Structure formats: C-alpha cells, structure tokens
C-alpha cells in the first residue's frame, strides 16, 4: 500500500530533473551559438590597426644644437608607441615614460596622434638611426637618421706662439685640424704678401699653400711675420690660427742722406734707418761722443716701418754755429751693434734778388771756322739744314744756353734760385764795374759798352803813366 501511495512523488522528481538537463543543454547551445556568431562577425569585419601618417624625417645637425623626431600614428587604440636607438637596440622611451637616463633626451605627446623625441645639445655619439615602434603583432615601425657634423677646429700648438730662427735657417710649421667632415688646411700670410717656398735651389712665390705642413727654408728677414693656418669644410664657420715667425740677425743701419745742409736759426731733421731683430736699443751721439737726450734742443723719435725696420729721427732746433758737425746714430741688440754718421753743415742762403746776366761772346775762333769749312765741303756746299752761327751783332734767343753752337761761349753772372736750388751753380765774376748795369737784352749794346769801358780804363792808365 505504501509503495503505491509514493509513485506520484517519484515521477514528479524525475520530471524536474529532466527539465534541468534540458535547460543546461539550452544554455550551452546558446553560448556555442554566440561564439560561432562572434567568430563569424570577426571574419566578416576586419580589425582596425594603427598606421603611420608621415615618414620619420632625417636630420643633419651641428654639434651643440637641438633636434627632434616626430612620429604621427593614427588609430593607435590601446597600443603604445616606443622610441628605440636602432644601431644600439636601446629602448629610449615607451609612450610618455623615459626608459633611458640620458638627461638630454625627452618625449612629448600632443594628446592625439603625435609623439616627439627631443635631443638637446647634440653630440657626436648621438649620430645614428632612430626608430618609432608600435607594439602590434607583428610590430610596426619606421626609422629616421641623424647625422651630427662638427665645425672645424685646430688643435693647440704651443710652438705657434714663438717660432724663432736665425737668418738663413729653416722652420717646419704644422697645423692639425679636426671636424666632421674632415676639414682641409691651407696657409697664407696675414699681411697678404706671398709665401716664399724654396726647394732644390728653386724659389717659388705662392699666395696660399695647401696641407697641414708648411716647410720654410733659407728664411730671410723679409719673410718674418705672421702666417695663418686656415681650416675649412662644408660646415661653417672656418677657423684660423696665427703662427708668428721671428728671424734674428745682427743690426744694420742705413743712412740715405749722409750730408745735410741747413742755415743758422733753422730746424733740421736727421734720419737713419735701422734693421734689427730682436728689437734693438737706438741712440744718437755727437761725433765727439756726447750722448744726446730729448730736451729743448733735441727731439728724438722712432717710426716702425715693418717687423724689423725703424726710422730714427733727430730734430735739431734753432741751429747755431756749434751745432754743425757730425751726428752718429747707433743701434745695439743681443747679436751686435751698428752705427751710421750724418754730417750737418751750414747752408749759406743766396739772395733771390741777385741779378742774372747772360752775356754772349760772339768771337769766332779761327779753328772753329776751319772746322765749319770742312763741314761745308763734306756737305757739298749745302748748309741749309745747319743751325746759323751767330756773328757779331746777331742775337738768336733760341741759341742761348745751347752748348752745341760752334764759336759761342756763355758767361753766367750771379745765380738764379728756383725753390731753393741754384739753376746754374757756377758763379762767374762780373767783367764790368759794380756801378755799371749791363743789359743782356742786346749783345750789340753790351759789346759797345764793353769797348767804351776798355778805352776808359786804358786812358786812365796812360794818364797815370804821364
């Protein structure tokens, strides 16, 4: 009886269990269908992946400047951007976080799609390839290259400050330049003069010389001075270094005017030219040995002409009789001594109003006539082209002062001054008394006056005799 009474309860439990199994199977089937649906949708709709909108630029930058790389990525979504030094495989930064500890590197992001890598105070070891990379699968990246160039520079050389040789010696100048790219080196003189090169006994003059080494042989005093080593490349600026050459030799004095004339109460300047290296001590003396110093009477000065030449000036003021005589210019340096002498003499001033009388002696000598006749015979009696020989009473202004006229002599009485110089410094005593004014305008009148004076003095002589 009990078994029959429990049959409905067992059936009910069995029915509930069946519904639970069906429900679980339905859930599994729904999940499977959802997975299948998702898989189908993924295959039908491709995934949007990040892309670069512009290539990474290349840079050529001078050492010490700043530079930056710009990476523009679209559709980044949840991916991240990393900066990598390609040649060293070093990770520099991920997104906006720096990985390297180099204080000269930094990254920035504009909040949208642009990332920048900044390099400040660029150095030579910063050269190389830089990569902007996105961590997709597979990785996506692009590269840019940075070339660091260095302006020319010249290594310090202490010998450049004091290159010394004796005259006729040799010097070797060396100039080492650095830079990226490697600079070229050339030489030139600072004063613009030509460089003297000697090789195998041959002398060559050049404006510039190329190369790190400049060989100077048989150096003369004229070649001393400053030489420039110039380093240049495609990277500005070019740079130069000065090499100063000194050539030592014994002093030398040149006196261009050994005899100087000046009148009393005037000022006069005496000059000597000195060549000496190293620099010499210059002094003026009287020929008596008295050393001169600057005072109210004397003024001494020096004028530098070039690296080894000076002009010594001695001004003697208000000349008196005792100032005339010899003056000695002296120069002394470590290699020797030299002296020069200037003689100062009194100059007698000539009155500019002294009359100048030109008299012509028209006397024709017999020997000259014979020569003239012989010339006539030689010319076949044709004398039309010969200058006419003045005879007594003739006056030819073109023939005055012409020493080619035969049978003509000239007498200059007094002297004529032009700018302080005597036109004809051969004074001849006057043939007439000082109270007689001889007019040189007419040779005939001069002849008559001369004859009258001769007769006058002849009569006086006879009267004294009787």
Residue pairs with C-beta under 8 A, 6 or more apart in sequence:
48 75
48 77
49 75
49 136
49 140
50 73
50 74
50 75
50 76
50 77
50 79
50 134
50 136
50 140
51 73
51 74
51 75
51 140
52 71
52 72
52 73
52 74
52 132
52 140
52 142
53 72
53 73
53 74
53 113
54 70
54 72
55 142
55 144
56 69
56 70
56 71
56 130
56 131
56 132
56 142
56 143
56 144
57 69
57 70
57 144
58 144
58 145
58 146
58 147
59 67
59 69
59 144
59 145
59 146
59 147
60 146
60 147
60 149
61 67
61 122
61 146
61 147
61 148
61 149
62 122
62 148
62 149
62 150
62 151
62 235
63 122
63 123
63 124
63 148
63 149
63 150
63 151
63 180
64 121
64 122
65 121
65 122
66 118
66 119
66 120
66 121
66 122
67 118
67 119
67 122
67 146
68 116
68 117
68 118
68 119
69 83
69 116
69 117
69 130
69 132
69 144
69 146
70 114
70 115
70 116
71 81
71 83
71 114
71 115
71 116
71 117
71 132
71 142
72 113
72 114
72 115
73 81
73 113
73 115
73 132
73 134
74 113
76 113
76 134
79 134
79 135
79 136
80 94
80 95
80 134
80 135
81 94
81 95
81 115
81 132
81 133
81 134
82 91
82 93
82 94
82 95
82 132
82 133
82 134
82 135
83 91
83 92
83 93
83 94
83 107
83 115
83 117
83 130
83 131
83 132
83 133
84 90
84 91
84 92
84 130
84 131
84 133
84 141
85 92
85 128
85 129
85 130
85 131
86 128
86 129
86 130
86 131
86 143
87 128
87 129
88 128
90 100
91 99
91 100
92 98
92 99
92 100
92 102
92 105
92 107
92 117
93 99
93 100
93 105
93 107
93 117
95 107
95 109
95 115
96 107
96 108
96 109
98 105
98 106
98 107
104 119
104 120
104 121
104 123
105 117
105 118
105 119
106 117
106 118
106 120
107 115
107 116
107 117
107 118
108 115
108 116
108 118
109 115
109 116
115 132
117 130
117 132
119 126
119 146
122 146
122 148
123 148
124 148
124 150
124 180
126 146
126 148
127 146
127 147
127 148
128 145
128 146
129 143
129 144
129 145
130 143
130 144
130 145
130 146
131 141
131 142
131 143
132 141
132 142
132 143
132 144
133 139
133 140
133 141
134 140
134 141
148 180
149 179
149 180
149 181
149 234
149 235
150 178
150 179
150 180
150 235
151 179
151 233
151 235
151 236
151 237
151 239
152 177
152 178
152 179
152 183
152 231
152 232
152 233
152 235
152 238
152 239
153 177
153 178
153 179
153 231
153 239
154 175
154 176
154 177
154 178
154 229
154 231
154 239
154 240
154 241
155 176
155 177
155 178
157 174
157 175
157 176
157 241
160 173
160 241
160 242
160 243
160 244
161 244
162 244
162 246
163 171
163 173
163 243
163 244
163 245
163 246
164 245
164 246
164 247
164 248
165 171
165 219
165 245
165 246
165 247
165 248
166 247
166 248
166 249
167 219
167 220
167 221
167 247
167 248
167 249
168 218
168 219
168 220
169 218
169 219
169 247
170 215
170 216
170 217
170 218
170 219
171 215
171 216
171 219
171 245
172 213
172 214
172 215
172 216
173 187
173 213
173 214
173 215
173 216
173 227
173 229
173 243
174 212
174 213
174 214
175 185
175 187
175 212
175 213
175 214
175 229
175 231
175 241
175 243
176 212
177 183
177 184
177 185
177 212
177 229
177 231
177 239
179 231
179 233
179 235
180 235
181 233
181 234
181 235
182 233
183 231
183 232
183 233
183 238
184 210
184 231
184 232
184 233
185 210
185 211
185 212
185 229
185 230
185 231
186 208
186 209
186 210
186 211
186 229
186 230
186 232
187 195
187 208
187 209
187 210
187 211
187 214
187 227
187 228
187 229
187 230
188 195
188 207
188 208
188 209
188 227
188 228
188 230
189 195
189 225
189 226
189 227
189 228
190 225
190 226
190 227
190 228
190 242
191 225
191 226
193 225
194 205
194 206
194 207
195 205
195 206
195 207
195 208
195 209
195 214
195 227
196 203
196 204
196 205
196 216
196 220
196 223
197 203
197 204
197 205
197 206
197 209
197 215
197 216
198 204
198 217
198 218
199 217
214 227
214 229
216 223
216 245
219 245
219 247
220 247
221 247
221 249
221 275
221 277
221 308
223 245
223 247
224 245
224 246
224 247
224 277
224 307
224 308
225 244
225 245
225 307
226 242
226 243
226 244
226 245
227 242
227 243
227 244
227 245
228 240
228 241
228 242
228 243
229 240
229 241
229 243
230 238
230 239
230 240
231 238
231 239
231 240
232 238
232 239
246 277
246 278
246 307
247 277
247 308
248 277
248 278
248 335
249 275
249 276
249 277
249 335
250 276
250 333
250 335
250 336
250 338
251 274
251 275
251 276
251 280
251 331
251 332
251 333
251 335
251 336
251 337
251 338
252 274
252 275
252 276
252 338
253 272
253 273
253 274
253 275
253 329
253 330
253 331
253 338
253 339
253 340
254 272
254 273
254 274
254 275
254 340
255 271
255 272
255 273
255 329
255 340
255 341
255 342
256 271
256 273
257 270
257 271
257 342
258 341
258 342
258 343
259 342
259 343
259 345
260 268
260 270
260 342
260 343
260 344
260 345
261 344
261 345
261 346
261 347
262 268
262 319
262 344
262 346
262 347
263 319
263 346
263 347
263 348
263 349
264 319
264 320
264 321
264 346
265 318
265 319
265 320
266 318
266 319
267 315
267 316
267 317
267 318
267 319
268 315
268 316
268 319
268 344
269 313
269 314
269 315
269 316
270 313
270 314
270 315
270 316
270 327
270 329
270 342
270 344
271 311
271 312
271 313
271 314
271 342
272 311
272 312
272 329
272 340
272 342
273 305
273 309
273 310
273 311
273 312
274 280
274 282
274 309
274 310
274 311
274 312
274 329
274 331
274 338
275 308
275 309
276 308
276 310
276 331
276 333
276 338
277 307
277 308
277 333
278 333
278 334
278 335
279 333
280 331
280 332
280 333
281 331
281 332
281 333
282 302
282 310
282 312
282 329
282 330
282 331
283 291
283 292
283 329
283 330
283 331
283 332
284 291
284 292
284 298
284 300
284 312
284 314
284 327
284 328
284 329
284 330
285 291
285 292
285 327
285 328
285 330
286 292
286 325
286 326
286 327
286 328
287 325
287 326
287 327
287 328
287 341
288 325
292 298
292 300
292 314
292 327
293 300
294 300
296 317
297 316
297 317
297 318
298 314
298 315
298 316
298 317
299 313
299 314
299 315
299 317
300 312
300 313
300 314
300 315
301 313
301 315
302 310
302 311
302 312
302 313
303 310
303 311
303 313
304 310
305 311
312 329
312 331
314 327
314 329
316 323
316 344
319 344
319 346
321 346
323 344
324 344
324 345
324 346
325 343
325 344
326 341
326 342
326 343
326 344
327 341
327 342
327 343
327 344
328 339
328 340
328 341
328 342
329 339
329 340
329 341
329 342
330 337
330 338
330 339
331 337
331 338
331 339
350 415
350 417
350 422
352 417
354 414
354 415
354 416
355 413
355 414
356 412
356 413
356 414
356 415
356 416
357 412
357 413
357 414
357 430
357 438
357 440
358 400
358 410
358 411
358 412
358 413
358 440
359 410
359 411
359 413
359 431
359 438
359 440
359 443
359 446
360 390
360 395
360 400
360 408
360 409
360 410
360 443
361 408
361 409
361 410
361 411
362 390
362 391
362 392
362 393
362 394
362 407
362 408
362 443
362 447
363 407
364 389
364 391
364 407
365 407
368 406
368 407
369 407
371 406
372 389
372 406
375 383
375 386
376 383
379 386
387 399
387 404
387 405
388 394
388 396
389 405
389 406
389 407
389 408
390 396
390 399
390 405
390 408
392 447
393 443
393 444
393 447
394 443
395 442
395 443
395 444
399 405
399 408
400 410
401 410
402 408
403 410
411 428
411 431
412 424
412 426
412 427
412 428
413 427
413 428
413 429
413 430
413 438
414 427
415 422
415 423
415 424
415 425
415 427
416 422
416 423
416 424
417 423
430 438
431 450
432 438
432 449
432 450
432 453
433 453
436 449
436 453
438 446
438 449
439 445
439 446
440 446
